[in-house]
């Protein structure tokens, strides 16, 4: 007799619910930190040509020399460091966690932070420790350092800026944590294009540091490309766990072409930043709203009744992220992705109206 999933699939996997992507059909989509801008016509045609000429009958070259060279140049990654490419930085998180997954190994991160760290830790059977942030989402450095001593994590993940709070943790605190960590520290700079700060320039200082980024928030979420830079000793090991052809040829080609015109993306990031500052100012004029300062392409706000504001906005055609799901410190919080000026105008109007209706 053959066994069904309840006999075969792990209990902890069956207890999970699959990651649900909210339907955004016909709505202003401000729930996933995407860049709202398309690429200019000329660049789109250039991409079309590159894709049309791609030898898609062949497997991609995993060393992707043209793309790697472009990334080094645009992102200022020195030749003394190696680069790991991933099918989104999600895959890089997965690869790193699998590489350290000895029985009993610990993955540690601030809490709240990006949810995939704990997810992949669980899949790999590792213990996950979340160190609670202060209520204003700054790092509790003392608690973090104590947690390092107590749990001896194989790997620490830190978002810089932090998702979902949007703030940059203090450089001094992070430097102290990296220096004190007994294992690897991965600084996740998914929001680097909006932050104007980075640990990429500090790789030389810390032998246990890897810096991870993605092109997703920069404007290329659809092609799925993440990368991690660090000393060859680390990257070499991760490379063994990486599926041989994890990043497809079209992603290699398109990313290389778009990065050749990175001034376009940089200009988009600048206007998103300007809009963030404007929206921040407008939100602060509203009564009963707490606005958390952000260096990313989203703003976290606390309202009196987040599920109601979320629903009220949805009825007005604006999709945002309700974070009031029982996570510590995110009580009554909503995350608003920054869109185009017109989208932000609609977002703000929907937000203010939803807030006012009771
Ligand atoms: C969005 C996000 C990622 C995932 O990026 P992908 O490259 O699209 O997989 C990783 N880390 C943080 C903090 C994010 O917010």
Boltz pocket constraint, residues with backbone or C-beta under 6 A from the ligand:
constraints:
  - pocket:
      binder: B
      contacts: [[A, 32], [A, 33], [A, 87], [A, 88], [A, 89], [A, 90], [A, 91], [A, 114], [A, 159], [A, 161], [A, 162], [A, 163], [A, 188], [A, 190], [A, 213], [A, 214], [A, 215], [A, 216], [A, 221], [A, 224], [A, 225], [A, 226]]
      max_distance: 6.0
